Amino acid sequence: MRRIRIKENSINFKIIILVFFLFFLPVFTQAEELPIRQAQDTFDISLTGYAETGSRATDEAEYEPEVDDSYTYHNTSIALSLDAKSIHFQISGFQYEKKYENLNRLNNESRVLNTGIFYWLNPMLKLDLDMKYRRKRYENSGSWDYDQVMVTPGITWKMPDKSSVTLSAGLNNYDYINREDESKRFIRMRGTKYLAEDKLMLTGGIRLEWLDESQQNRHRTQNKADLGLKYKADSPWLDIVSIRAEKGRGDTKDEDSDLDLDYEYWQGNVRSWHVIGDKIKTDLGYEYMKKDYILADNDYRQYTVSNGWNYDWLSLDLKHKEVKYGDRVNSNYRRETLGVGARYAKRMDWNAHAGVEGNYYRYNNSVNDKNRYTVLIGGEKVLNKQVRLGVELKWRLTDNRNSADKRDAGIRVTGEWRY
């Protein structure tokens, strides 16, 4: 059953802003201690790109998607980067095409152009400008078609202790073909502070965003805030530990989703890395996510526990994920993941990798139970120290309990040239 529900944002941003500046205001007071920044004497050019095609299921995503279906995709990308002394410039283009198996109304094609430039004015001050244009067209839902234009100028203060503060503001406009346009303005603040002889890193960010005009079933404001820390323990059994929490409001189309929904969320994660002996490393992780949508019955909460192991060129990944929906109880499920991989490199000339992964889904309604198996192989070759070529092949089998099995494959080709 669809629900229309708009809740007041529970974040007290005045307190968050106070905490942000309590940690990061000292960064602004250290300008006189800055050493002279050394400019690069070289001129570097790089050209990278990829092309890929295949099929995916939406439930392979890290977080729960707004729809449950499979789709085929055809994606291409190319990017040019230039570095000269204190200036960096990059321009990139992308083309994405999706065709869903059942939800044909979501079939679409996107073309994206990104440009970015930054310039160091002096040893402590960097100016940057990012611009994005996206053209998205739906095959069977013309009222969803839009052109997006986003412009984000920013400024960064960088300190001798590696601490930094970044401020940016901009416009994010969605021009729809057959419905009311959306015009958003936003301000971002982000900081990083190092303590305890650089062993402790504190991070924090705030994004304040608002619509120019109120719209039905939309949040007028979409504020977000996050705080995190990373500590390098350098002990025999604990190398690094990190903690992060984030809360706010979001818009699915800002995340390249094929639906257009507003939501409130909060998430947190804890992760640790451990070194056991000369060749054995492991990591442990826990992550929680909760989403509440304004106009959908997709509200859910999920948690994931993960454990990864690495021994020389071998890797093992274990993961347990549980998802519970607010209304669609039969869609609740558990997923167990087991993955084994191997990677081999000969000097810097070439490398190869391969992996096998199994995902086992168990739903409240056992009719939907399934197992998915994926095999992946790939490699890269370096030519003349300037050109790098790569290819990756993927095969997948989905064993459905009460429907026909599905088989599909994918390929991704990459290239890089540096001068």
N, C-alpha and C positions, 0 to 999 in steps of 0.2 A: 504494500500500500504506500503510495507516494505521500510525502509529508512536506508541508511548507513550514520551515522553522528557522527563525533568525534569533540567535542568542547574542547578548552583549558580550563583548570581548572582556575576559576576566583578567587580562594582564594589567598590572599597574606599571605603566611605562615610566612614570616619574621615578619610581624606586629603581627600575632597571637602568635608567639613564644615570642616576646617582651612583650606582654600583660601577657602571661602565667608566665614568670619569674618575671615580675613586682609585681604580686600578691603573688607568691609562693617562690621567692628566700629567703625571710626572714626565711623560715622554716629551711634552711640549717645552719643558724647562731645561733641556739638555743640549740645546742647539750650539752653544759655545764650545762644547766638547768635541764636536764633530771633526774627524780627520778629513783631509781633502780627498774627494772621491776620484779614483783613477779612471779616466775615460778609455774606452777600447780604441786600439789603434787599427783594428782590422775591420773589414767590411764583409759581413756574412750574408749569404743568400741561401734560403732553403725552399724547396718545393715538395710538398707532400700530398698524397691523395690515396683514395681507396674506392673500390667498387665491390658491392656485395649483393647477393640475392639468396633467397631461401624462404623458410617459413618458421614462425614462432607461435607459441601459445601465450596468451596474456598472463596466465598464472605463473609464468616463469619469472616475472618481475620480482624485484626485491620487496616491494610493498604491493599491497592488494590493488589491482586495477579497478576501474569503474565498470568494466564489462568483462564477461567471461567468454572467450572465443579464441579461435586461431586465425592467423592471417599470413599471407605471403607478402614479401617486401622486396623492393629493388631500390638500393641506395647508392649514391655516388657523392664524392666530395673531393675538392682540391683546395689547397691553401698555399699562399706565398708569404714568406716572412723575410724582412730586411732588417739587419742590425748594423748601425754605423755610429760609432762613438756613443753619444748619449741618447740616441734616438732609436726606437724600435717601432716597426710598422708591420701589420699583418692584415691580410685580406683573405677571406675564405668563402667558398660557395658550396651549398649542399642541395641535393635533390632527393626527396624521400617519396616513395609510393607504397601504399598499403591497400590490400584487398582482403576483406574479411571473409571467412568461410560462411557464416550465417548472417551477420549484421551488415548487410550490404549498404545500409544507410550511412555507415561510417567509412566506406571506401573513399580514399582521398589521396591527393598529391600535394606536397609542400616544396617550395623553393625558398632557400634562405641565403642571404648575403650578409656576412659579418665583416666589419672593419674595426681595427683598433690601432691606436698610436699612443705612445708615451714618450715623454721628454724630461730629462733631468735638468731642471733650471739651475740648481746648485747642489752641493754635496748633501743637503738634507731634504730637498724638495723635488717631488716628481709630479708632473701634470699628465693626465691621460684622458682620452676620449674614445668611447666605444659607441658604435652604431650598428643597428640590426634592422634588416628588412626581411619580412617573411610573407609569402603569398601562399595561402592555403585554400584549396578548392576541393569540395566534396562532389563525388560522382552523382549522388542521388538526393542530396539535401542542400539545395542552393542557398537557403536562408542562413546556413552556417558559414558560408564562404566569407573570408576576410583578408585584408592586408594589414600587417602589423608594422609599425615603425617605432623603434625605441632608440633614444639618444641619451647617453650617460657620460657627462664630464665628471672628472674626479681629481682629487689632490691627495698626495701621500707624504707624510713626514716620517723619515727613517732615522733612527738613532744609532750611535756607536755600539750600544749593547744589543743590536738587532731588533729592538722594540720598534713598533710603528703604529701610526694611526692613519686611517684612510677615511676621507669624507667624499661623498658623491651625491648627486641629485640628478633627476632627469624626468623625461616624459616617456610614456608607454601607451601608444594609441592603437586601438583596433578599429579599423574602418570596415564595417560590414556591408555587404552588397544589398541585402534585402531586410535589414532591421536596424535598430538604434545602435549608433556607434558607442564605443567606450573610450574615454580619455582618462588616463591615470597619471598622477604625479607622485614622485617618491623621493625620499631622502634616506641615505644609508650612512651608517657610522660603523667602523670596524677597527678593532685594536688588537695588538699583540704585545705582551709584556713578558720579559724574561727575568727570573729571580733565581736565587740560590746557585750562583755561578753558572747560569744558563741551563741548569738541570730541570728547572720548573718553568713551563711556558703556559701563560694564561691567555685565553682568547675570548673575545666577546664581540657581538654585533647586534645592531638594531636596524630595522627597516620600517620606515613609516610611509604608508602608501594610501592614497585616497582617490576616489572617483570624483570628477568634476561635478557630476550630477547624480542624484540618487536614482536607482533603478530597482524595479521589482525583483525580489528573490536574489538580491545582491548585497554584499557587505559594502557599506559606503567607505569604510576604512579596512585595510588589510595589513595590520601591523605584525611584525615578527621580531623575536629576540632570541638570542642564544648565548650561552656561556660554556666554556670548556677549559680543561687543563690537561697538560701532558707532562709527566714526570719521568725522567731518566734515572732509574735507581742504580744501575751499574752493579747490581749484586749478582752473585753466582747463579741464582735461580729466578730473579726478576730483573728484566732488562728495562722495559718501558711499560707504563700504565697510563691510560687516557680515559677521561670522563667528559661527556658532553650532554647538554640538555637544550631543547629548543621548543618554543611554544609560539603560536600565532594563528593567522588566518591565511588561506591561500586560494588560488584560482587554478583549476586543472589545466587550462589551456596555456598558462605560463610555463607548464612543465611538459609541453608538447603532447598532452593527452588529446585524444580525438573527441572527447566530450567537453562541455563547457559548464562546469559546476563550481560553486564556491563552497568552502569548507573551513572548519576550525580543527586544529590538531595540536598535539604535543608528542614529543618523542625524546627518548634518552638512550644512551648506550654507554657501556663500560667495556674496555678491552685491555688486555695485557699481553705482552710478548716476553718469552722466556728462552734463554739459551742454555741448552743441556749438553755439555761436552763441546767438542770442536766442530762437529758437523750436524748436530741435532738441534733444531729450533721448533718451538711450538707457540701457538697463540690461543687465547680464550676470549670469547666475546659474548655479550648479552645485549640485546636491543629490544626496545618497546616502542610501539607506535599506536596512537589512537586518533581516529578521524571521525568527525561528525559533519555530514553534508547538509546544506540548506534544503535542497530540493531533490532528494533521492533517498532510497531505502538501503543505501550501501554502507551505513555507519558500521564501523568495525574497530576492533582492537586486536593487536597481534604481538607476539613476542618470539624472539629467535635466539637460540643458544648455538654457538658455533665453536669448533675446535679444529685447528689446522696443525699439521706436522710437516716438517721438511728435513730430509736427510740427504745431504749432498745433492744429487740430481733427481731424487724422488720426492713426491708430495702426497699427502693424504688429507682429505677434508671431510669433516663430519658436521652435520647441521640438523637441528630440530626446530621446527616452526609450527606454531599453533595460531589459528585465526578464528575469531568468534565475531559473528555479525549480530547487530542489534535486533533485526526483525527476521532475517532469513536464516533461521536456526538450522535448517537442513543443509545450508551451504557451509557451515562450520567444518573445519577440517584440520588434520595434522599432516605434516610432511616431514619425512625423514630423508636425508640426503647423504649419500656416500660417494665420494669422488677420489680417484687415484690418477696421478699424473706423473710424467717424466719429462725432463728437459736436458738436452745435451748440446754443448757448444764446443767448437773447435777453434781455439784462439778467438780472433774477432772476425773471422772470415764468414762463418755461417753457424746457424743453430737450428735445432729441430725440437719439436715438442709433440706430445701425444697425451691423451687422457680419456678416461672412461668414467661416466657419472650415472648414478641411479637415483631417481626421485620416486618416493612411494607415498601416494596420497590416500588418506583414509578419512572419509566424510561421515558426518552424522547420518546422512542417508547413504547407506552402503552401496546403493545402486550406482553412485557416481565414482566409486573407488577406481583407481588406475595406478599403473606403474609406468614411468617414463625412463628410457635408457638412451644415453647420448655417447657417441664416440667422436672424438676430435683429433685431427692430426694437422700439423702445420710446420712451417720452417721459414727461415730468412737467409738470404745470401747477400754478401757485401761485394760490390764490384768496384775496383779502382779506388777504394776508400771514400768515394763520393756518392755512389749509388747503392741503395739498399732495396731489394725486392723481396716480397713475402707473399705467401699463400696459406690459407687455412681452409680445411674441408671439415664438414660436420654431417653426421648421419644420426637420425633420431627415430626411435620406435616408441609409440605410446600404446601400451597394453591396457585397453579399457575393459572393465569387468563385465559390462552389459551392453556393449556396442562394438562395432567393428574396430579392429586395430588400425592405427595410422602410421604410415612411414613417410618420412620427408628428409630432405637434405639441404645443405647450404654451402656456399663458397664465398670467401672474402679474399680479395687480392689487394695488396698494399704496395706503395712505392715511395721512395724518398731520394731527393737529390740535394746535395749540399755543395756550396762553392765558397 
